[in-house]
Every structure is written in structure tokens, then in C-alpha cells.
Amino acid sequence: MMKRWLMTATVIYLAASMALAAWLMPTGREQPPRFPVPRITRAWPLDEAGREAARAAALRRASVWRPADAASADLGTNPPDPSGALSEAIVRCRYLDGAARGTTAKFDCVLRDGEVVKVKYGHTGEIHAELAASRLLTALGFGADRMYLVPRVRCYGCIRTPFYTNWVLDKLRARAWVARSVPEDSYTDFEWAAVERHFDGLSIEAGAHEGWAWFELDAVDPSLPRGRTDRDALRLAAMLLAHWDNKAANQRLVCLAPPPTGAAPCPRPFALINDLGATFGPNKVDIDHWKAAPIWSDRARCTVSMRQFPYSGSTFLDTAIGETGRQLIARQLLALSERQVLALFSGARFSEFGGGRSGDDERAWAAVFVDKVHQIAGGAPCPAL
């Protein structure tokens, strides 16, 4: 009996070891190109004693919108790629080890010029949502990271499932050991991955303040010419996208000026949505729920609310929208053609993520989009604030 038990335990152990090895095993081996030391982006330098006040002042003065010709925007393809690194048939990069954060499978990778990018992989609506949302916001004049849909990313030094494996290894305090044991000439290919390049600018952060909460937009510097107008337009853009996962870390405050030699106030602060993965839902690319999510909680008063979403709106408090802000985003949205709207959803492969179900094609998504635009642009002017 004891011998049979030992044999069974041995078989289970060997099977589990083989399964774990297969889970960790890279998909191929080849001599990798040379990768330089990664270029790490610095933060905007703030005086240590007044960091909190400097951040708050920068956010009060921050712009959130820049003039953009929406009618000429290409919503169906990747953004411009000046270096050409993300336009190759196979995008090659070197894995940059780091702890698993969030819930979406991703990792940082170093390109051949030293640039560090974020790669998101796997069958998840977050990839498609972020592609479409970032392209749309950029076309409308708001800030967003540049997202590229890449047919194949070849990551040297990557195990097969780096995100989930690192999550487990961190619990066991073994991530560093496994990372050192992966051969340098091994690689894993990730098909139809999203590669993220950060929006330009140096992050403005102070202590525990990472990003910004939506209620912080209420404090606007009176000297900012279009402060309330542009911020109301951004709020309506968030409602259009159903950006319910709006904790402070999912927005970012940056400085668009060249870095100074020492600590100094930022002369050109800019605020943007940093993480757009939980949009077009709220269940990340869910056409039925997106269609059911209204723009207005009270159209007569022009109030918006995210209480119907997860976390009861999180940092996005019930707000009244001004008429000038409504007109701004309405003008930008109405400038988009039917062809552009269809390209937005086909280029981000929404129908493929939906598994080809009836009603999930780009025309169905475009119809919901047009209805939401009409909700924003139609009706009487908003009351004076």
C-alpha cells in the first residue's frame, strides 16, 4: 500500500513538474540582437519641501485639451512610429524584469534603441478597448498614450506567461531567481499584442499622489483661459467611453516643458487619462452594457454621474457640465465621418474579440457610438453655471 502511494505521489510530482516546465518554457531560441541599457524616464523635479503644493498648483493650471483636426484623423491604424521599431514584421525587445501589477497580462520590454515600452498580451478586452479609446481621445484633442497593435512581439528573456508567473513567484519570493535562470538567447513570441508608448512629458508626482482624481479637476486656476470648458469636455469624453475604473493611478499629470537643471514649477502642465483599458463597457468591450450606459443622469440640468458603474463612480463625482464644454466635444465628435467611426472599431478588432457574435461587428459598435454622440450634441443648451 505504501509503495503504491509513493508511486502515485511520484507520478503526480513528475507530471506537475513537467506542466510547470512547459508553462515557463520560452517558445524558441536564437541569437538575440544587442540591446542597450534601458532609457528610464525621469519625473519632473520638485522641491522636496513643497512637493504637495507644487503638484496641486500644477494640476490647477493643467491643460487637458489641445486643438486637433478630428476630421482628418486616421482612427483605424497605429499612430506614427518615428523610430520604425514598432513597424517591423516582428518587433524585437529584451524583457525588463518587474513585479506584476494590476490584473491585465503585461510586461515592460526594452527596444533596440533603449526605449522602454509596455507590452499587453492575451485574449482580453482591455487591449481592444485601450487601442480604440486612445486613438479616439487623441483625435479629439485630449491626451492619451500611444497604443500600437503589433502582429508579433518577440521578447528575449521572456518566459511563456511572464505576468501570471511573476505574480506567483512574487508570492514565493522567487522571481529574481527565475529571471536569472532564463537563457539570454531564448524568446517567447506574443501574437497581436498591444505596445504602449507613454504620452510625452515628465510625470509630476508628490509622495503618495500618483496621478489625479477626477474631483481634483474642480479646482481650476482662474488665469487658465479655457479651464472649465476643456475639463467639462474631458468629463463628457469619459462618460462616452464609460471610463469607470478612474482611480487616481489611472490618470496622469505631466509637464510638457524640457526638464530644468534643478527643482522648478512646471510651466506647461497637462492632465490626461493614463489607463483606458476598462472602457466601452463597463465590462471591457461589452456592447450591450455600453449601449445601456447613458451620457446624462439629468439632461435638463446637464449633470453626469458614474454611480451606475462599479465602485459607484470612484473618483468621478456627480457634476454639472457647462454649455461651452458640451459644445467643444460635440463639435469635435460631429466632425468624425462614418468611415472614421467604422475604422475606429474595425482597426481595434472589436468584432474579433467578440468572437464574431451577431451584433458585435463594427457597424453595431458604430451605431451605438453615433447614438452617444447625439446624446451629447442634441437637445437644449445647458443651464448657466
N, C-alpha and C positions, 0 to 999 in steps of 0.2 A: 504493500500500500504506500509506504514511504517512498519507494523507488519510483512508483507511478506518479506520485505527487511532484517529486523532484524533476522528473522528465517533463511533466506538463509545465511546471514553472520555467524550466529551461527553454522550452519551445516558445512560451509566451514572451520571455525576455528577449530571445533572438528575434522574434517577429517584431516586437516593439522597437528594438534597436535598428532593424532594417528599415522600418517605417520612418523612424526619426532620421536616419541617414538619407533616405530618399527625400524627406521634407526639406532637409538642409542642403542637399546636393545642388551645386550650380548646374546650369544646363549645358555648359561647354567649356573648352579650354582653347586658348590661343595666346600668342604673344601680344600683350596689350601695347597701345601707343604710350608715349611718355606724357604724364600728367604733372603739371607744375604744382607748387604749393597753392592751396585754395585762397582766393581773394575774399577775405571776410569783410563784410560791410560794417562800417563803424556807425555808432549813433551820433546824433548832434550833441556837441559838448555843452553841458550846462554847468553853471556854478554849483558846487556841491551844497552850499548853504541855502541856496534859493531855488532848488530844482523844482519843487512842487509849484511854487508861484510862477516860475518861468514856463512850466508846462501849461498851467491854467491860462496864462496870458497868451501863449501861442495858440491854444485852442479857441480862445475868444476871437482872435484875429484871423483864424484859419479860413482860407477859401475852400469851397467844396466843388466848385464848378468852373470850367473854362469854356469859352466859345468853341463850338465844334460844328462842322458841316455834316449833320446827320444824313442828309440826302445822298451824300457821296460815299458813305462808309460801306466797306465790304464786311458784312456780318457773317459770311459763310466760310471764311478761310482764316488761317493763322495770322497773327499780327506780323509786321515787318520783322525781319531777322537779320540785322546788320552784320553780325559776325558769320552768319551762314551755318553755325554749329547745329542749329535745330532744324535745318532744311535738308540734311543728308538722308539718304535712304535708311541708314542705320545710325542713330545718334549714340555716340560712344561717350561714356563717362566713367569716373572712378568713384566707387562708393565712399561716402563720408559717414563714418560711424556716429550714431547718436541715439538717444533714448526715444522710444516710441511715444508719440504724443497724439492726443485726440482719438478718434475712432476710425478714421479712414486710412487705408493702407498707403503709406508714403515713405519716402526716404530722401535725404539730401545726396546730391551727386556733383562731382567736380568735372566740368568740361575741359577740353584740351587747352583752353586759354586761361584756365584757373577760375573761371566763373563758377559760382555755386548755384545750382538750381534745385528746385524741389520736384520730385517725380511722384505722381499719384498713379496707382495701378489697380487692376482688378475690376470685377463687374460691380460697379457702384454708380448710383445716380449722381453722386457728388461730382464725378468727372464731367459728365454732360452738363449738369447744372452750372458749374463754375465756368465752363467754356462759354456757354451762351450768355450768362449774366455778365461776365467780364467784357465780352465783345459789345454787348448792348450798352452798358454803362459808359464805356469808352466812346462809343459813337454818339451818345447823348451829351457828352462833355464832362462826365463825372470821372473820378479816379478809380482805377482798378488795376490789379496785377495783370501782366500779360501772360495769357494761357495759350499753350501750343498743343495741338493734338498730333501725336507722333506715332506713326505706324509701328516702329520698333525702337526701343531703347536697350542698348547693350551695356549693362552695368558690370564693370570689372570689380572683383572682390565682393560681389553680392551673392548671398545665399538665395535660395529659391523664394522664400517668403520672409524678407527682412523685417517687415513691420511687426507681424504677429510673433515671429520668433524672438525678436528683441523684447517684445512685451513680456514673454515668458522668461527669457533669460535675465531680464532686469529683476524679476521677482526672485530668481535664484542667484542673483549677483554673479552671473557667469557671462555676461555679454562681451566684456573685454577679452576674455579668454577665447571665445568662439571667433570673434572678429580677427584675432591674431592668427588663428589656425586656418583661415580660408586662404588657399593659394592665390598669389598675385596674378597668375595667368588664367584663373578661372573667371567665368562670367555667367550671368543669367540674363536672358532676353525677356523683356516685358512688351507685349503687343498692345497697341492702341492705348498708350499711356498718355497722361497729361503732364506737360512740363511747365512749371511756373517760374516766371521771372518777376522779381519784385518791381512794383511801381517805383519810378525814380524818386530819389530823395533819401535823406538820412532820418531814421526814426527818432522822434522826440519822446523820451520816456523818463519817468521820475519815480524811483523806488518801486512800489507795488503797482503803480499806474502803468499798465500795459494796454495801449490803445486808448479808446474813449467810449464812454457810454452815451447813448442817444439823448438822454435827458440833459447831458452837458452841452448840447448844441443850443439850448435855450439862452445861455449866456453869450451874447454877441457884442463885440466891441462896436460902439456907435459910429466909429470912424470907418468901419468896413462898409463900402458903398452899397453892396448888394447882399449883405449878411443874411437877413431874414428871408429874402426872396430865394436865394440859392439853397439855403438849408431846408426850406419848405419843399422845394423841388426834389431834393435828395430824399426827404421823408416819403414823398409820393413814389419815387423810384423804388424805395424799399418796400412799400406796400404793393406795388406792381409785381415785384419779384417774390413777395412773401418771405422776406428775409427775417424769419422768426428767431434764428439762432444768432442773436445780436448782442451777446455778452461783449464786454469791453475789448477782450482779446481779439475779437473778430472784426474790429475796426482799427485803423492805424492813423497816427498823426506823424507827418514827416515835414522836413524842411527842404525846399526846392532850391535853396541857395548853396553855393560852394561852401565847404566847411572852413571855418575860421582857424587861426592858429591857436586860439585859446577859447575859453568859455565866453559865449556871447548870446544875446537874444536872437532868435531866428527871424530874419526879415521877410521870409516868404513861407509861412506855414500852410500846410494843405492837409485836409482830413478826407479819408476815403474808407470804403468798406474793404476789409482785408480778406475775409473768407466768405465766399459766395456759394459754397457747396450745398448748403441746406436751403435751396431756393426752388421755385417752380413746384411747390407742393402745398402744404409744408413737408410732405414726406419725400423730399428729394426726387423731383421729376415724377409727379403724380398728377395727371391731367384732371382727374375728377375733383381732387381736393383743391387744386389750383383754381379751377373754374369756379368752385363754390366759395372761394375766399373773396369777399368784397373789398373794393378800394376804400369806400367810405363807411364809417359807422353811423354818420348822420350827414347826408349830402346837403341838407338845407343849411346846416351850420358849418359845413366843410370840416368836420372832425374825422380823424383817422384813429384806429385802435388795432392793436395786435393781441388783445385779450383772448381772442378765439384760438390763438396758436399755442403750441407748447410753451411752458414757462410763463403763461399769461402775459406775454409781451416782453418779458425780460427787462431790458433797459429802455425799451421803446414805450414811453408813456403816452396816454391819450393826448392828442394835440389838435389844435385848430390850425388849418392851413390858410395862409393868406392868398389873395387873388393873384398877386404878381408871381408867386411861386407856382401856382397852378398853371398860369399862362405860360411860364417858361418851359416846364416839362411838356405841357400839351403841344406847344409849338415844335419842340424837338421830336416828339413821338409822331405827330402828324406828318412830319417831313419824310418819314420812312415809307418806302413803297411796298407793295405786296410782295414783289420779288425779294426785297431785302429781308422782310419778315420770314418768308419761307426759307431763305438761305440761312437765317439765324438758327432755325431748328433742324434743318437738314444737315448743315455743316457741323453741328454739335452732336449729330447722330442720335437724336431723341427717339426716333422710331425703332432703331436697332436696340436701344436699351430696353424699350418696352416689349421686346420680343415679337414685334410685328402684330400685336393685338389690334383688332379693329378699333379705330378711333384714336390710335396713338401715332398716326402719321403726321408729317409736318403741317399738312393743311388743317388738321384738327387743332393742333397747337397754335397755329397762326390765327385761327378763328377766335380762340379764347383770348389771345393777345389783343386782337383788334377790339374785342368787347371791352377789355380792361382800359384800353386807350379811350374808348368812347365814354366810359365811366369817368375818366379824369377830365376829358376835354369838353364833355357835354354839360348841359344844364346852366342854371343861372350863375352869375358871378358870386364868388364867396363874399361873405359879410366882411366889413372892415374890422380889423383887429385893434 
